[in-house]
Amino acid sequence: QVQLVESGGGLVQAGGSLRLSCAFSGRTFSMWSMGWFRQVPGKQREFVAGSNIYYAEAVKGRFTISRDNAKNTVTLQMNSLKPEDTAVYYCAARRGGVYYAASSYEYWGQGTQVTVSS
């Protein structure tokens, strides 16, 4: 059983930065592909970043995903934040499927709230 625990969310002004972290446990981290998604009330969960190289168009150039296999963590560095980035952010783990589909991911964290004020 994989456990994922996110941290690092909070309130920030537009133009600011936040760094989200996700701690992975329960299986061999290096054998899993990781992704970040976000969700706002009333909308579907949307892909943000995954597999260290893929990004949603809305965040490309502002967000960076990275992983540390020695520490079993994946991070999402978010710069130049905008009010439209406000959402609950989730990290997720998958072994197959496509990186951008939420249905490909088997395990999810509990989510962390990111709020960007204008």
C-alpha positions as CSV (number, residue, x, y, z in Angstrom):
1,Q,0.0,0.0,0.0
2,V,1.4,3.4,-1.0
3,Q,1.0,6.4,1.2
4,L,1.4,9.9,-0.1
5,V,1.5,13.0,2.2
6,E,1.6,16.5,0.7
7,S,2.8,19.6,2.5
8,G,3.7,23.1,1.7
9,G,0.4,24.7,0.7
10,G,-0.8,28.0,2.0
11,L,-1.8,31.6,1.1
12,V,0.4,33.7,-1.1
13,Q,0.1,36.9,-3.1
14,A,0.0,36.9,-6.8
15,G,3.5,36.8,-8.2
16,G,4.8,34.9,-5.2
17,S,6.1,31.3,-4.9
18,L,5.3,28.2,-3.1
19,R,6.9,24.8,-2.9
20,L,4.8,21.7,-2.5
21,S,6.3,18.4,-1.3
22,C,5.0,14.9,-1.4
23,A,6.4,12.1,0.8
24,F,6.0,8.6,-0.6
25,S,6.1,5.4,1.5
26,G,5.0,1.8,1.3
27,R,6.6,0.7,-1.9
28,T,9.8,1.2,-4.0
29,F,9.6,4.8,-5.0
30,S,11.8,4.6,-8.0
31,M,9.4,2.2,-9.7
32,W,6.5,4.7,-9.7
33,S,5.8,7.6,-11.9
34,M,4.6,10.7,-10.0
35,G,2.3,13.5,-10.9
36,W,0.6,16.6,-9.5
37,F,-3.0,17.5,-10.1
38,R,-5.3,20.2,-8.8
39,Q,-9.0,20.7,-8.3
40,V,-11.3,23.6,-7.6
41,P,-14.9,23.0,-6.3
42,G,-17.3,22.1,-9.0
43,K,-14.6,21.2,-11.5
44,Q,-12.8,18.0,-12.5
45,R,-9.4,17.3,-11.2
46,E,-6.8,18.6,-13.7
47,F,-3.3,17.6,-14.6
48,V,-0.6,20.0,-13.6
49,A,2.8,18.2,-14.0
50,G,4.1,14.7,-14.2
51,S,7.0,12.4,-14.9
52,N,9.5,15.2,-14.4
53,I,9.0,16.6,-17.9
54,Y,5.3,17.1,-18.6
55,Y,3.4,20.2,-17.8
56,A,-0.1,21.6,-18.4
57,E,0.0,24.6,-20.7
58,A,-1.4,26.8,-18.0
59,V,1.7,26.3,-15.7
60,K,4.5,25.7,-18.3
61,G,7.4,28.0,-17.5
62,R,6.2,28.7,-14.0
63,F,6.1,25.4,-12.3
64,T,8.8,22.7,-12.0
65,I,8.3,19.1,-10.9
66,S,11.2,17.2,-9.5
67,R,11.8,14.0,-7.6
68,D,14.5,12.8,-5.1
69,N,14.7,9.0,-5.2
70,A,17.0,9.0,-2.2
71,K,14.4,10.8,0.0
72,N,11.3,9.3,-1.6
73,T,9.9,12.7,-2.4
74,V,8.4,14.6,-5.3
75,T,8.2,18.4,-5.2
76,L,6.4,21.1,-7.2
77,Q,8.0,24.4,-7.3
78,M,5.4,27.1,-8.2
79,N,6.6,30.5,-9.2
80,S,4.8,33.6,-10.6
81,L,1.6,32.3,-9.0
82,K,-1.7,33.7,-10.3
83,P,-5.1,33.8,-8.6
84,E,-6.3,31.1,-11.1
85,D,-3.8,28.7,-9.6
86,T,-5.9,28.6,-6.5
87,A,-6.9,25.0,-5.9
88,V,-6.4,21.9,-3.8
89,Y,-3.2,20.3,-5.1
90,Y,-2.7,16.5,-5.0
91,C,0.2,14.3,-5.7
92,A,-0.4,10.9,-7.2
93,A,1.4,7.7,-8.1
94,R,1.0,5.4,-11.1
95,R,2.8,2.5,-12.7
96,G,1.2,2.7,-16.1
97,G,-1.2,4.5,-18.3
98,V,-0.8,8.1,-19.6
99,Y,0.7,10.8,-17.5
100,Y,-2.1,13.3,-17.9
101,A,-5.1,11.1,-17.0
102,A,-6.2,11.0,-13.4
103,S,-7.6,7.5,-14.0
104,S,-4.0,6.3,-14.6
105,Y,-3.0,7.0,-11.0
106,E,-3.5,4.4,-8.4
107,Y,-2.7,6.3,-5.2
108,W,-3.5,9.9,-4.1
109,G,-2.5,12.1,-1.3
110,Q,-5.0,14.0,0.8
111,G,-4.4,17.3,-0.9
112,T,-3.0,20.6,0.2
113,Q,-4.7,24.0,-0.3
114,V,-3.0,26.7,-2.3
115,T,-4.7,30.1,-2.3
116,V,-3.3,33.0,-4.4
117,S,-4.7,36.4,-3.6
118,S,-4.8,39.2,-6.1
